[in-house]
Amino acid sequence: MSAGSVVGHEAGEKTSGAAPAPRRLTIGKVLASLAEEFPDVTTSKIRFLEAEGLVRPHRTASGYRTYSEDDVARLRYILAAQRDRYWPLKVIREALDALDRGLSEPTDQPDGRPRPPAPPVDPEVPDASQLVSRREVVLTGPELREATGIDRDTMHALETYGLLRSDDRGLFGQDSLAIAAAARALASHGLEARHLRPFRTAADREIGLVDQVLATRRGSGSREERAAEIASACIALHVALVRDGLAH
């Protein structure tokens, strides 16, 4: 990425021992850094994308727009999506929103749409600092179902019984991935969402539930193998619910 010249600090802004301010570029330097890959990009084009809310430059005290390197990367993503994939602004806006919420830009998907991360496998029990750490991925309901393979009815049941909880925007945190994935694994052993509510109350009830499934339902593999498989999913679900509860 071409850096261009850095917009200097305004008078009195820099203090001794303070961390250096982020690099800020004028729109001319932004155009120069994009020109080789996108020779047709113009000031008017960037202003239009700003007016559409797709890029938000910083404004100095005197009203001049300045851009960070992240802004330039965002512009490069937008321009490439228009040129290479013919995406309309609505689709680009949705993709940028997904990236802002922590989804990943795929390298092996032909449609190029951001994807949610895979559910965690064999999660480790977190320490106290991890329990209260902020979630980094925020998913819509369809993205959560896509990542974990649960259907609408299953997701509705998990929400009804308090196992999946969205925020006030209807979005789900990263821990919901583990909750939904564990719930789907347990569903293969005959456990529905209503059966999983005891996980929020006591570990002893979890053990009793595992014993009940082993005693009343037949399945492939030995008793020990089935018990280990169910217990592994139960532990993953319990840890995810604890983190999700603390986050709320």
C-alpha positions in Angstrom: 0.0 0.0 0.0 1.4 3.4 -1.0 1.8 5.5 2.0 2.0 9.0 0.5 2.8 12.0 2.7 1.5 12.1 6.2 -0.8 14.9 7.3 1.0 16.7 10.1 -0.3 17.3 13.6 -2.2 20.4 14.2 -0.5 23.0 16.5 -0.6 22.0 20.1 -1.9 18.5 19.5 1.4 16.6 20.0 2.5 16.2 23.6 5.7 14.8 25.0 5.7 11.1 25.5 2.3 10.6 23.6 1.9 7.8 21.2 2.3 9.0 17.5 -0.9 9.9 15.8 -2.1 7.5 13.0 -1.0 8.3 9.5 -3.4 10.6 7.7 -3.5 11.1 3.9 -4.9 13.9 1.8 -7.3 12.9 -0.9 -4.6 13.6 -3.5 -2.3 11.1 -1.8 -5.2 8.6 -1.7 -5.8 9.0 -5.4 -2.1 8.5 -6.0 -2.0 5.3 -4.0 -5.0 3.9 -5.9 -4.1 5.1 -9.4 -2.0 2.1 -10.5 -4.7 -0.4 -9.7 -7.7 1.8 -10.4 -6.7 4.4 -13.0 -10.3 5.7 -13.4 -10.9 6.6 -9.8 -11.5 10.3 -9.2 -12.1 12.7 -6.4 -15.8 12.8 -7.3 -16.0 9.0 -7.0 -14.5 9.0 -3.5 -16.8 11.8 -2.5 -19.8 9.8 -3.8 -18.7 6.7 -1.8 -18.4 9.0 1.3 -21.9 10.4 0.6 -23.2 6.8 0.5 -21.7 6.1 3.9 -19.2 3.5 2.6 -16.1 5.4 3.7 -15.9 7.9 6.6 -12.8 10.2 6.4 -11.6 12.2 9.3 -12.2 15.9 9.2 -9.6 18.3 10.6 -10.5 21.4 12.7 -10.4 23.4 9.5 -12.8 21.0 7.7 -10.3 19.2 5.4 -10.9 15.5 4.9 -8.0 13.1 5.8 -7.8 9.4 5.3 -6.2 6.6 7.2 -4.5 3.5 5.6 -7.6 1.6 6.7 -9.7 4.0 4.7 -7.6 3.4 1.7 -7.9 -0.4 2.1 -11.6 0.0 2.4 -11.7 2.0 -0.8 -9.6 -0.6 -2.5 -12.1 -3.3 -1.4 -15.1 -1.2 -2.7 -13.5 -0.4 -6.1 -12.4 -4.0 -6.6 -15.9 -5.3 -5.8 -17.4 -3.0 -8.3 -14.8 -3.7 -11.0 -14.3 -7.5 -10.6 -17.7 -8.7 -9.2 -20.1 -6.0 -10.5 -21.5 -5.7 -7.0 -24.2 -2.9 -6.5 -23.7 -0.6 -3.6 -26.3 -2.5 -1.5 -24.3 -5.7 -1.7 -21.0 -3.8 -1.0 -22.6 -2.1 2.0 -23.7 -5.5 3.4 -20.2 -7.0 2.8 -18.5 -4.1 4.6 -20.9 -4.4 7.5 -20.1 -8.1 7.8 -16.3 -7.4 7.7 -16.8 -4.6 10.3 -18.5 -7.2 12.5 -15.6 -9.6 12.4 -16.4 -11.9 9.5 -13.6 -12.9 7.2 -13.1 -12.3 3.5 -12.9 -15.8 2.0 -10.1 -16.8 -0.3 -11.7 -20.0 -1.6 -15.3 -18.9 -2.3 -16.3 -17.9 -5.8 -18.9 -15.3 -4.7 -16.4 -13.4 -2.4 -19.0 -12.8 0.3 -17.6 -12.5 3.9 -18.1 -15.7 5.9 -18.5 -16.3 9.6 -15.7 -18.3 11.3 -16.0 -22.0 11.9 -17.4 -23.1 15.3 -14.6 -23.8 17.8 -13.5 -27.4 18.3 -12.6 -28.8 21.7 -12.6 -25.4 23.4 -10.3 -24.9 26.4 -11.8 -23.7 29.7 -11.0 -20.0 29.8 -9.5 -18.2 32.8 -11.2 -15.3 34.5 -9.8 -12.6 32.1 -11.0 -14.6 29.1 -14.5 -15.0 30.6 -15.0 -11.3 30.6 -13.2 -10.5 27.3 -15.2 -8.8 24.6 -16.5 -10.8 21.7 -14.9 -10.0 18.4 -17.4 -11.5 15.9 -21.0 -10.5 15.6 -23.3 -12.5 13.4 -26.8 -12.2 12.0 -29.2 -15.1 12.4 -28.7 -16.5 8.9 -24.9 -16.3 9.3 -25.1 -18.2 12.5 -27.2 -20.9 10.9 -24.9 -21.1 7.9 -21.8 -21.5 10.1 -23.3 -24.2 12.3 -25.8 -26.0 10.1 -28.8 -25.6 12.3 -32.2 -24.9 10.8 -34.7 -22.1 11.6 -36.8 -24.3 13.9 -33.8 -25.4 15.9 -32.6 -21.8 16.2 -36.0 -20.6 17.3 -36.1 -23.4 19.9 -32.7 -22.5 21.2 -33.8 -18.8 21.5 -37.1 -19.8 23.2 -35.3 -21.7 25.9 -32.6 -19.0 26.5 -29.7 -20.9 25.0 -29.1 -18.4 22.2 -29.6 -14.7 23.0 -29.2 -11.8 20.6 -28.4 -8.3 21.4 -30.8 -5.3 20.9 -29.9 -5.3 17.2 -30.8 -9.0 16.8 -27.2 -10.0 16.3 -25.3 -12.9 18.0 -21.9 -12.9 19.5 -19.0 -15.3 18.8 -20.0 -17.6 21.7 -23.3 -18.3 20.0 -21.3 -20.2 17.4 -20.2 -22.8 20.0 -23.7 -22.9 21.6 -25.4 -23.6 18.3 -22.7 -26.1 17.1 -22.9 -28.0 20.4 -26.7 -27.9 20.3 -26.6 -29.4 16.8 -24.2 -32.1 17.9 -26.4 -33.0 20.9 -29.5 -33.1 18.7 -28.0 -36.1 17.0 -28.3 -37.9 20.3 -32.0 -36.9 20.8 -31.5 -33.8 23.0 -33.8 -30.9 22.0 -33.3 -27.3 23.1 -35.7 -27.8 26.0 -33.5 -30.5 27.4 -30.4 -28.2 27.4 -31.8 -25.5 29.7 -30.4 -27.3 32.8 -26.9 -26.5 31.6 -27.4 -23.0 32.9 -28.1 -24.2 36.5 -25.7 -26.9 37.6 -23.0 -29.3 36.4 -24.6 -32.1 38.3 -27.7 -31.8 36.1 -25.5 -32.1 33.1 -24.1 -35.4 34.3 -27.6 -36.7 35.0 -28.7 -35.7 31.6 -25.8 -37.6 29.9 -26.6 -40.7 32.0 -30.3 -40.4 31.0 -29.5 -40.3 27.3 -27.1 -43.3 27.5 -29.8 -45.3 29.4 -32.7 -44.5 27.2 -31.4 -44.2 23.7 -29.4 -46.6 21.6 -26.7 -45.5 19.3 -23.6 -46.7 17.4 -20.4 -47.3 19.3 -19.7 -48.4 22.8 -21.3 -46.8 25.9 -17.9 -45.2 26.7 -17.5 -43.7 23.2 -21.0 -42.3 23.2 -20.6 -40.9 26.7 -17.3 -39.2 25.7 -18.9 -37.7 22.6 -21.9 -36.3 24.5 -19.8 -35.1 27.4 -17.5 -33.3 25.0 -20.4 -31.4 23.4 -21.9 -30.7 26.9 -18.6 -29.1 28.1 -18.4 -27.0 25.0 -22.0 -25.8 25.5 -21.6 -25.0 29.2 -18.4 -22.9 28.7 -20.0 -21.0 25.8 -23.2 -20.3 27.8 -21.2 -19.0 30.8 -19.2 -16.6 28.6 -22.3 -15.5 26.8 -24.1 -14.9 30.1 -21.2 -12.8 31.5 -21.1 -10.8 28.2 -24.8 -9.9 28.7 
